[in-house]
Amino acid sequence: AAPQIGFTLSETMRQYHFWLMLAAFLLIGMVVQSLILHLVPMLVMRDVAPMRAAQAQSMVAAALIVGRLAAGMLMDRFFAPRVAVAFLVGPVVGIILLASGASGTAAFVAGMLTGLAAGAEVDVTAYLASRYFGLKYFSRIYAWYYSAYSAGAGIGPLLTAQAVEHYGDYTEILYVYAGLLVVAGLMLLRLKPFPKKFTASP
C-alpha cells in the first residue's frame, strides 16, 4: 500500500483556511442543531398539536439521512465547499419561514431543509479535512472540526433558550441565525482549491 501523506497537526494549525473552516463549522453546528432541537417547542408555542410537532421532528431525521447521501454524491462531482454552501441555502430559507411565523406545512418544509443541511455538513467536514490536509494525521485534524461542530451544537440551543426567555418568541434569534449561516457560507466560499498532492490519483 502507498504510504499516507499529509500535514501534521501543528503544520495544519498554521494554515489560514484551517481556522476559517473551524469557525464556519462552529457557526453551522450552532445554528442547525438549535433549529432541530427547538423545532418542537417552537411549533407547540405556535399552537401546533404536540403530536403534529413530533411528526415534523421525525421528518427532520429522515431529511438528515437524505442530506448525507446527497452530499456524498455531489462532492464526487463538484467542489465540496460549494456543495456545503448550497446545502446552507435550505436552512436560511427555513429560518426565514419560521421567523415569519410558519406553523403548518411551511414549518415542516423548514425542518426538512434544516435536516438536509445537518446531514450534509457533518460529511463535508470529514471530506474537507482529508482533501486539504491529507490522511496521515486525519484523525487528529478531523477531531478539531467535529469538536467545533459539537461545541456549536451545545452552545446554540442554550443561547436560543435564553433568547426566547428574554424576548418571549423565537423571531429575533432566528434572524440572527440566518445572518450567521450567511457568514459561514461566505467563509466556505473563500476556501482555495484542494492541494494536488492530496487529490491526485496514484
C-alpha positions as CSV (number, residue, x, y, z in Angstrom):
1,A,0.0,0.0,0.0
2,A,1.2,3.5,-0.8
3,P,2.3,5.4,2.3
4,Q,-0.2,8.0,3.5
5,I,0.8,11.7,3.2
6,G,-0.5,14.8,5.0
7,F,0.3,17.7,7.2
8,T,1.0,17.3,10.9
9,L,-1.5,18.9,13.3
10,S,1.0,21.7,14.1
11,E,1.5,22.3,10.3
12,T,-2.2,22.3,9.8
13,M,-2.9,24.8,12.6
14,R,-0.5,27.3,11.0
15,Q,-2.7,27.4,7.8
16,Y,-5.3,30.2,7.5
17,H,-8.0,28.0,6.0
18,F,-7.9,25.6,8.9
19,W,-9.2,28.3,11.2
20,L,-11.6,29.6,8.6
21,M,-13.2,26.2,8.3
22,L,-13.2,25.7,12.0
23,A,-15.1,28.9,12.6
24,A,-17.6,28.1,9.8
25,F,-18.5,24.7,11.2
26,L,-18.8,26.1,14.7
27,L,-21.4,28.5,13.4
28,I,-23.1,25.9,11.3
29,G,-23.4,23.5,14.3
30,M,-24.7,26.3,16.5
31,V,-27.5,27.2,14.1
32,V,-28.5,23.9,12.6
33,Q,-28.7,22.0,15.9
34,S,-30.5,24.8,17.5
35,L,-33.2,24.7,14.9
36,I,-33.5,20.9,15.1
37,L,-33.7,20.8,18.9
38,H,-36.1,23.8,19.2
39,L,-38.4,22.9,16.4
40,V,-40.9,21.0,18.5
41,P,-41.2,23.7,21.3
42,M,-41.3,26.4,18.7
43,L,-44.3,24.8,17.0
44,V,-46.0,24.0,20.2
45,M,-45.6,27.7,21.2
46,R,-47.4,28.5,18.0
47,D,-50.4,26.3,19.0
48,V,-49.4,23.2,16.9
49,A,-50.6,20.0,18.5
50,P,-47.6,18.2,20.2
51,M,-48.1,15.0,18.1
52,R,-48.1,17.1,14.9
53,A,-44.9,18.8,16.1
54,A,-43.3,15.4,16.8
55,Q,-44.1,14.4,13.2
56,A,-42.2,17.5,12.0
57,Q,-39.2,16.3,14.1
58,S,-39.3,12.8,12.5
59,M,-39.2,14.4,9.1
60,V,-36.1,16.2,10.0
61,A,-34.4,12.9,10.9
62,A,-35.4,11.4,7.6
63,A,-34.1,14.5,5.7
64,L,-30.8,14.2,7.6
65,I,-30.2,10.8,6.1
66,V,-31.1,12.1,2.6
67,G,-28.7,15.0,3.1
68,R,-25.8,12.7,3.9
69,L,-26.4,10.5,0.8
70,A,-26.9,13.5,-1.5
71,A,-23.9,15.4,-0.2
72,G,-21.7,12.4,-0.8
73,M,-22.8,12.0,-4.3
74,L,-22.5,15.7,-5.1
75,M,-19.0,16.0,-3.6
76,D,-17.8,13.3,-6.0
77,R,-18.8,15.6,-8.9
78,F,-18.4,19.2,-7.6
79,F,-16.1,21.3,-5.4
80,A,-17.0,20.3,-1.9
81,P,-17.1,23.8,-0.3
82,R,-19.6,24.9,-2.9
83,V,-21.7,21.8,-2.2
84,A,-21.6,22.8,1.5
85,V,-22.7,26.3,0.7
86,A,-25.6,25.0,-1.5
87,F,-26.9,23.0,1.4
88,L,-26.8,26.1,3.7
89,V,-29.3,27.9,1.4
90,G,-32.0,25.5,2.6
91,P,-31.8,26.3,6.4
92,V,-31.6,30.0,5.6
93,V,-34.9,29.8,3.7
94,G,-36.3,27.7,6.5
95,I,-35.2,30.2,9.1
96,I,-37.0,33.0,7.2
97,L,-40.1,30.9,7.0
98,L,-40.0,30.2,10.7
99,A,-39.2,33.8,11.6
100,S,-42.3,34.9,9.6
101,G,-44.5,32.7,11.8
102,A,-44.8,29.5,9.8
103,S,-46.5,26.7,11.8
104,G,-48.1,24.5,9.2
105,T,-46.7,22.9,6.1
106,A,-44.2,25.7,5.7
107,A,-42.7,24.8,9.1
108,F,-42.4,21.1,8.0
109,V,-40.6,22.2,4.9
110,A,-38.3,24.4,7.1
111,G,-37.5,21.5,9.3
112,M,-36.7,19.2,6.3
113,L,-34.4,21.8,4.8
114,T,-32.6,22.1,8.1
115,G,-32.3,18.3,8.3
116,L,-30.8,18.1,4.8
117,A,-28.1,20.6,5.9
118,A,-27.4,18.8,9.2
119,G,-26.7,15.6,7.3
120,A,-24.6,17.2,4.6
121,E,-22.4,19.4,6.8
122,V,-21.0,16.6,9.0
123,D,-19.9,14.7,5.9
124,V,-18.4,17.8,4.4
125,T,-16.2,18.4,7.5
126,A,-14.5,15.0,7.1
127,Y,-14.2,15.3,3.3
128,L,-12.6,18.8,3.5
129,A,-10.2,17.7,6.3
130,S,-8.9,14.9,4.1
131,R,-8.6,16.9,0.9
132,Y,-6.9,20.0,2.4
133,F,-4.6,18.3,5.0
134,G,-4.1,14.7,3.8
135,L,-4.7,11.4,5.6
136,K,-1.6,10.9,7.6
137,Y,-2.9,12.8,10.6
138,F,-6.5,12.8,9.5
139,S,-8.0,11.6,12.9
140,R,-6.3,14.3,14.9
141,I,-7.3,17.1,12.4
142,Y,-10.9,15.9,11.9
143,A,-11.3,15.7,15.7
144,W,-10.9,19.5,15.8
145,Y,-13.6,20.0,13.2
146,Y,-16.1,17.7,14.8
147,S,-15.4,19.2,18.2
148,A,-16.1,22.7,16.8
149,Y,-19.3,21.5,15.2
150,S,-20.3,19.8,18.5
151,A,-19.4,22.8,20.6
152,G,-21.7,24.9,18.4
153,A,-24.4,22.3,18.8
154,G,-24.0,22.6,22.6
155,I,-23.9,26.4,22.8
156,G,-26.6,27.2,20.2
157,P,-29.6,25.6,21.9
158,L,-28.8,27.2,25.2
159,L,-28.5,30.7,23.5
160,T,-31.8,30.0,21.8
161,A,-33.5,29.2,25.0
162,Q,-32.1,32.3,26.7
163,A,-33.2,34.5,23.8
164,V,-36.7,33.1,23.9
165,E,-36.9,33.6,27.6
166,H,-35.8,37.2,27.1
167,Y,-37.9,38.2,24.1
168,G,-40.8,35.8,24.6
169,D,-40.5,34.5,21.0
170,Y,-38.1,32.9,18.5
171,T,-38.3,35.6,15.9
172,E,-35.3,37.7,17.0
173,I,-32.8,34.8,17.4
174,L,-34.0,33.2,14.1
175,Y,-32.9,36.3,12.2
176,V,-29.6,36.3,14.0
177,Y,-29.1,32.7,13.0
178,A,-29.9,33.5,9.3
179,G,-27.1,36.0,9.4
180,L,-24.7,33.6,11.0
181,L,-25.3,31.0,8.3
182,V,-24.7,33.6,5.6
183,V,-21.4,34.4,7.3
184,A,-20.5,30.7,7.5
185,G,-21.3,30.3,3.8
186,L,-19.1,33.3,2.9
187,M,-16.2,31.7,4.8
188,L,-16.6,28.5,2.9
189,L,-16.6,30.3,-0.4
190,R,-13.2,31.7,0.4
191,L,-11.5,28.3,0.6
192,K,-8.9,27.7,-2.1
193,P,-8.7,24.6,-4.4
194,F,-7.5,21.4,-2.8
195,P,-3.7,20.7,-2.8
196,K,-3.0,18.5,-5.8
197,K,-0.7,16.2,-3.8
198,F,-3.8,15.0,-1.7
199,T,-6.1,14.6,-4.6
200,A,-4.0,13.2,-7.4
201,S,-4.7,9.6,-8.5
202,P,-1.9,7.1,-7.8
